[in-house]
Amino acid sequence: MNMHSRLALCFSLLTLTFSFCACSDTDEGSAPGTTKPSFVYPLDDVLRLHHVQAKATHNSFHVANPDLTGAAYAVDHAPLDVQLSEQGVRCIELDLRYDEALGDYKVAHVPFLDEGSTCATLGACLGIVKRWSDAHPAHLPLTIMLDIKDLAPGANAIEAYFGTLHEKLLGVWPEDRVVTPDEVQGDYATLGEAVKTEGWPTLGKLRGRVIFTMYNLTDGFGKAYSREGTSLAGRLLFTRTVPTDPHAAWTLYDDPTVTKVLIDEAAAANMMVRTRAEIDLDAALAGDTKLRDAALAGAAHLVTTDYPAPIDGSTYHVDITGGTPARCNPVTAPAECTSEALEDPRFMKP
């Protein structure tokens, strides 16, 4: 073999090696030998998180208690990874109570009365979501809303409480996979200014990652976490806000009819908005779709439901029509947006 032929062969082998590595990276936390599928989203530098409308679940961990009456106690959610893979859910909610003996937060609805859960602790729940994310790196960012049910400790102890919470979150999700308020704020003077001016980051910067939000507002946790509504610097979670707050980035309004004006104002400021498709579960199961229809037609980005899939005995459930599973927000998305540009099912196979 002459010199030219040997050089050509070496170049071919190097090219083959590079191509193989580019399509078979392993992700932190993945099982050994797990390959990361390649994917290309042409609009990932154009579309931003606030251009999305996706399905969320309420009390996402809940397992029905057959000994109690009432629609709320009868909600029987699938495991979190099933919600993500089969029901198109991209936002979940976890109720938390710290258990010192466990060294972790219990995840349950009402102590002693309604404790059924598909994942008993925060660490277990986060681990399920993390493993699913590792296997599906092309996914839209996942939002995990934490509803802290503890009594807020005093001023001298609450920062230690937040430190413990951060430690539990980062014990499962490495910091570079967590979308933080500091990252969204960037070089702007405040988080609110960054979001109002540029919006949330592009999807290309957020895929395969998680966003933590805090439900709590007036019980001591939300105010203390946001330093009395002034800043989320150094924090991991986004807190509930209004557009005039310096840390305005995420909020929630349960009723998409009564609070439509507020939802529209928040969405116009590029904030992420969560709303609910049903509040009175009995009415929804009986066929009242008023809230669901308003939520899906409106500017909210996360539409929360107790019924993300069909159930026996009712025709009611929530589906994002035309979603794959998310879709372009009917109010905020640009004209070039398509559902496949947000999340393409071809890229989501493990």
C-alpha positions as CSV (number, residue, x, y, z in Angstrom):
1,M,0.0,0.0,0.0
2,N,1.5,3.4,-1.0
3,M,1.7,6.4,1.2
4,H,-1.4,8.1,-0.4
5,S,-3.5,5.0,0.2
6,R,-2.4,4.7,3.8
7,L,-3.3,8.3,4.5
8,A,-6.7,7.9,2.9
9,L,-7.4,4.8,5.0
10,C,-6.4,6.6,8.2
11,F,-8.6,9.5,7.4
12,S,-11.5,7.2,6.7
13,L,-11.0,5.4,10.0
14,L,-10.8,8.7,11.9
15,T,-14.0,10.0,10.2
16,L,-15.8,6.7,11.1
17,T,-14.6,6.9,14.7
18,F,-15.8,10.6,15.0
19,S,-19.2,9.8,13.5
20,F,-19.7,6.9,15.9
21,C,-18.8,9.0,18.9
22,A,-21.0,11.9,17.9
23,C,-24.1,9.7,17.9
24,S,-23.4,7.5,20.9
25,D,-22.5,9.8,23.8
26,T,-23.5,8.6,27.3
27,D,-25.1,11.1,29.7
28,E,-24.3,11.5,33.3
29,G,-26.5,9.2,35.4
30,S,-27.2,6.9,32.4
31,A,-26.7,3.2,32.6
32,P,-23.3,2.0,31.2
33,G,-23.5,1.5,27.5
34,T,-26.7,3.6,27.1
35,T,-26.5,5.6,23.9
36,K,-27.8,9.0,23.4
37,P,-29.8,9.2,20.2
38,S,-28.9,12.0,17.8
39,F,-31.4,14.7,17.1
40,V,-31.6,18.0,15.2
41,Y,-34.2,20.7,15.9
42,P,-33.8,23.4,13.2
43,L,-35.8,26.0,15.3
44,D,-34.0,25.4,18.6
45,D,-32.3,28.8,18.4
46,V,-35.6,30.5,17.6
47,L,-38.3,28.9,19.8
48,R,-38.3,29.7,23.5
49,L,-39.9,28.0,26.5
50,H,-42.7,30.5,26.7
51,H,-43.8,29.5,23.1
52,V,-44.9,26.1,24.4
53,Q,-48.2,24.8,25.7
54,A,-47.9,21.4,27.5
55,K,-49.8,19.1,29.8
56,A,-49.1,19.0,33.6
57,T,-50.6,16.9,36.4
58,H,-51.9,17.9,39.8
59,N,-50.6,15.8,42.7
60,S,-48.7,13.8,40.2
61,F,-47.7,11.1,42.7
62,H,-51.3,10.4,43.9
63,V,-52.6,6.8,44.4
64,A,-56.4,6.4,45.0
65,N,-57.6,5.6,48.5
66,P,-60.6,3.2,48.1
67,D,-61.6,3.8,51.8
68,L,-62.4,7.5,51.2
69,T,-65.2,9.1,49.2
70,G,-64.8,12.1,46.9
71,A,-63.3,12.5,43.4
72,A,-60.0,14.0,44.8
73,Y,-59.2,10.9,46.8
74,A,-60.1,8.6,43.8
75,V,-57.4,10.1,41.5
76,D,-55.1,7.3,40.6
77,H,-52.1,8.6,38.7
78,A,-49.7,6.4,36.7
79,P,-46.1,6.3,37.7
80,L,-44.2,9.4,36.8
81,D,-42.2,7.8,33.9
82,V,-45.5,6.5,32.4
83,Q,-46.9,10.0,32.6
84,L,-43.9,11.3,30.8
85,S,-43.7,8.5,28.1
86,E,-47.3,7.6,27.5
87,Q,-49.5,10.6,28.7
88,G,-47.5,13.5,27.3
89,V,-47.0,15.1,30.7
90,R,-44.2,17.7,30.9
91,C,-44.8,19.2,34.3
92,I,-45.4,17.4,37.6
93,E,-46.3,18.4,41.1
94,L,-44.9,16.9,44.4
95,D,-46.2,17.6,47.9
96,L,-43.3,17.5,50.4
97,R,-42.9,17.0,54.1
98,Y,-39.4,16.6,55.6
99,D,-38.8,13.4,57.6
100,E,-35.7,13.8,59.7
101,A,-35.5,10.0,60.3
102,L,-35.5,9.3,56.6
103,G,-33.2,12.2,55.8
104,D,-35.6,12.9,52.9
105,Y,-38.9,14.5,52.1
106,K,-42.0,12.3,52.1
107,V,-44.2,12.7,49.1
108,A,-47.9,12.3,50.0
109,H,-51.1,14.3,49.9
110,V,-52.5,14.2,53.4
111,P,-50.7,12.5,56.3
112,F,-52.3,9.4,57.7
113,L,-55.5,10.1,55.7
114,D,-54.4,10.1,52.0
115,E,-50.8,8.9,51.8
116,G,-50.9,6.8,48.6
117,S,-48.0,7.6,46.4
118,T,-46.2,6.1,43.4
119,C,-42.9,7.3,44.8
120,A,-42.6,7.7,48.6
121,T,-39.8,10.2,48.8
122,L,-38.5,13.2,46.9
123,G,-35.3,11.3,46.1
124,A,-37.3,8.4,44.7
125,C,-39.5,10.6,42.6
126,L,-36.6,12.7,41.2
127,G,-34.7,9.5,40.4
128,I,-37.6,8.2,38.3
129,V,-37.8,11.5,36.3
130,K,-34.0,11.7,36.0
131,R,-33.7,8.2,34.5
132,W,-36.5,8.9,32.0
133,S,-34.7,12.2,31.1
134,D,-31.4,10.4,30.6
135,A,-33.0,8.0,28.2
136,H,-34.8,10.7,26.3
137,P,-32.4,13.7,26.0
138,A,-34.4,15.3,23.1
139,H,-37.3,16.2,25.5
140,L,-38.6,19.6,26.3
141,P,-37.4,20.8,29.7
142,L,-39.5,19.2,32.5
143,T,-41.0,21.4,35.2
144,I,-41.2,20.0,38.7
145,M,-43.4,22.1,41.0
146,L,-42.8,21.6,44.7
147,D,-45.6,22.2,47.2
148,I,-43.9,22.3,50.6
149,K,-46.4,21.2,53.3
150,D,-44.1,21.7,56.3
151,L,-44.6,24.6,58.7
152,A,-42.0,27.2,57.8
153,P,-39.2,27.4,60.4
154,G,-38.2,30.7,62.0
155,A,-35.8,33.2,60.4
156,N,-32.8,31.6,62.0
157,A,-33.5,28.2,60.6
158,I,-35.2,28.7,57.2
159,E,-31.9,29.1,55.3
160,A,-30.8,25.7,56.6
161,Y,-34.1,24.2,55.5
162,F,-33.5,25.6,52.0
163,G,-30.0,24.2,52.1
164,T,-31.3,20.8,52.8
165,L,-33.8,21.1,50.0
166,H,-31.1,22.2,47.5
167,E,-28.9,19.3,48.6
168,K,-31.7,16.8,47.9
169,L,-32.4,18.2,44.5
170,L,-28.7,18.3,43.5
171,G,-28.2,14.9,44.9
172,V,-30.1,13.6,41.9
173,W,-29.9,16.3,39.3
174,P,-26.5,17.7,38.6
175,E,-26.5,21.5,38.6
176,D,-25.8,21.8,34.9
177,R,-29.0,19.9,34.2
178,V,-31.0,22.4,36.4
179,V,-32.3,25.6,34.8
180,T,-31.7,28.2,37.5
181,P,-32.9,31.8,38.0
182,D,-29.4,33.1,37.7
183,E,-29.0,31.4,34.3
184,V,-32.3,32.9,33.0
185,Q,-31.3,36.3,34.4
186,G,-27.9,36.4,32.7
187,D,-26.4,39.8,32.6
188,Y,-29.6,41.7,33.2
189,A,-30.1,43.7,36.4
190,T,-33.1,41.5,37.5
191,L,-34.7,38.2,36.5
192,G,-37.9,40.0,35.6
193,E,-36.1,42.4,33.2
194,A,-34.4,39.5,31.5
195,V,-37.7,37.6,31.0
196,K,-39.6,40.6,29.9
197,T,-36.9,41.6,27.5
198,E,-35.7,38.3,26.0
199,G,-38.1,35.8,27.4
200,W,-37.0,32.4,28.7
201,P,-34.0,30.8,27.0
202,T,-34.2,29.0,23.7
203,L,-35.2,25.4,23.6
204,G,-31.7,24.5,22.4
205,K,-30.4,25.6,25.8
206,L,-33.0,23.8,27.8
207,R,-33.5,20.3,26.3
208,G,-32.9,17.4,28.6
209,R,-33.0,19.6,31.7
210,V,-35.3,20.3,34.6
211,I,-36.9,23.5,36.0
212,F,-37.9,23.5,39.7
213,T,-40.7,25.8,40.9
214,M,-42.2,26.5,44.3
215,Y,-46.0,26.5,44.8
216,N,-45.8,28.2,48.2
217,L,-46.4,32.0,48.3
218,T,-47.9,33.3,51.6
219,D,-46.9,30.7,54.2
220,G,-43.4,31.9,54.8
221,F,-41.5,29.7,52.4
222,G,-42.1,31.7,49.2
223,K,-41.3,35.1,50.7
224,A,-38.2,33.9,52.5
225,Y,-36.9,32.0,49.4
226,S,-37.3,35.1,47.2
227,R,-35.9,37.4,50.0
228,E,-39.2,39.1,50.5
229,G,-39.9,39.2,46.7
230,T,-36.6,40.9,45.7
231,S,-34.2,38.3,44.3
232,L,-33.7,34.6,43.5
233,A,-29.9,35.0,43.2
234,G,-28.2,31.7,44.0
235,R,-31.5,29.8,44.3
236,L,-32.5,26.7,42.4
237,L,-36.3,27.2,42.3
238,F,-38.5,29.8,40.7
239,T,-41.3,31.3,42.9
240,R,-44.8,32.6,42.2
241,T,-44.7,36.2,41.0
242,V,-46.6,38.9,39.2
243,P,-45.2,40.9,36.2
244,T,-44.2,43.9,38.3
245,D,-42.0,41.8,40.7
246,P,-38.2,42.1,40.1
247,H,-38.0,38.3,40.0
248,A,-41.0,37.7,37.7
249,A,-40.5,34.6,35.6
250,W,-43.1,32.0,36.6
251,T,-46.6,32.1,38.1
252,L,-49.8,30.2,38.4
253,Y,-53.5,31.0,38.3
254,D,-55.8,28.1,38.9
255,D,-59.0,29.4,37.1
256,P,-58.4,30.2,33.4
257,T,-61.8,32.0,33.2
258,V,-61.8,34.2,36.3
259,T,-58.1,35.1,36.0
260,K,-57.9,35.2,32.2
261,V,-56.8,38.9,32.3
262,L,-54.0,38.1,34.8
263,I,-52.9,35.1,32.7
264,D,-52.7,37.2,29.6
265,E,-50.7,39.9,31.4
266,A,-48.2,37.4,32.7
267,A,-47.9,35.7,29.3
268,A,-47.4,39.1,27.6
269,A,-44.4,39.6,30.0
270,N,-43.0,36.3,28.7
271,M,-43.6,34.7,32.1
272,M,-44.4,31.0,32.3
273,V,-47.9,30.4,33.5
274,R,-49.5,27.3,35.0
275,T,-53.3,27.0,35.1
276,R,-55.8,24.2,35.8
277,A,-58.2,22.4,33.5
278,E,-60.5,21.4,36.3
279,I,-61.0,22.5,39.9
280,D,-64.3,20.8,40.7
281,L,-63.4,17.2,39.8
282,D,-66.9,16.0,40.1
283,A,-68.2,18.6,37.7
284,A,-65.5,17.7,35.2
285,L,-66.2,14.0,35.4
286,A,-69.9,14.8,34.8
287,G,-68.9,16.5,31.5
288,D,-68.2,20.2,32.4
289,T,-65.3,21.2,30.1
290,K,-65.5,25.0,30.6
291,L,-62.2,25.4,32.4
292,R,-60.4,22.8,30.3
293,D,-61.5,24.5,27.1
294,A,-60.6,28.0,28.4
295,A,-57.2,26.7,29.5
296,L,-56.3,25.1,26.2
297,A,-57.5,28.2,24.2
298,G,-55.6,30.6,26.4
299,A,-52.1,31.8,26.9
300,A,-51.1,29.5,29.8
301,H,-48.1,27.3,29.1
302,L,-48.8,24.5,31.5
303,V,-52.3,23.1,31.7
304,T,-52.7,21.0,34.9
305,T,-55.1,18.1,35.2
306,D,-56.0,15.2,37.4
307,Y,-57.0,13.3,34.3
308,P,-54.1,13.2,31.8
309,A,-55.5,10.0,30.1
310,P,-59.0,8.5,29.7
311,I,-60.5,6.8,32.8
312,D,-63.3,4.4,33.2
313,G,-66.8,5.8,33.8
314,S,-66.2,9.3,32.2
315,T,-65.5,10.8,28.8
316,Y,-63.5,13.6,30.4
317,H,-59.7,13.9,30.2
318,V,-57.2,16.4,29.0
319,D,-55.3,16.1,25.7
320,I,-53.2,18.7,23.9
321,T,-54.8,18.5,20.5
322,G,-52.1,18.5,17.8
323,G,-49.4,18.1,20.4
324,T,-46.4,15.8,20.0
325,P,-47.1,15.8,23.0
326,A,-46.7,19.6,23.5
327,R,-47.9,22.1,21.0
328,C,-47.2,25.7,20.0
329,N,-48.9,28.1,22.5
330,P,-52.0,29.5,20.8
331,V,-51.3,33.0,22.0
332,T,-47.5,33.5,22.4
333,A,-45.9,31.2,19.7
334,P,-44.4,32.7,16.5
335,A,-45.9,31.7,13.1
336,E,-43.0,29.4,12.2
337,C,-43.6,27.2,15.3
338,T,-44.7,23.6,14.8
339,S,-45.4,20.9,17.4
340,E,-42.6,18.7,15.9
341,A,-40.2,21.7,16.3
342,L,-40.9,21.6,20.1
343,E,-40.6,17.9,20.5
344,D,-40.3,15.4,17.7
345,P,-41.5,11.8,18.5
346,R,-38.8,10.4,16.2
347,F,-36.2,11.6,18.6
348,M,-37.9,10.4,21.8
349,K,-37.3,6.6,21.4
350,P,-34.9,5.3,24.1
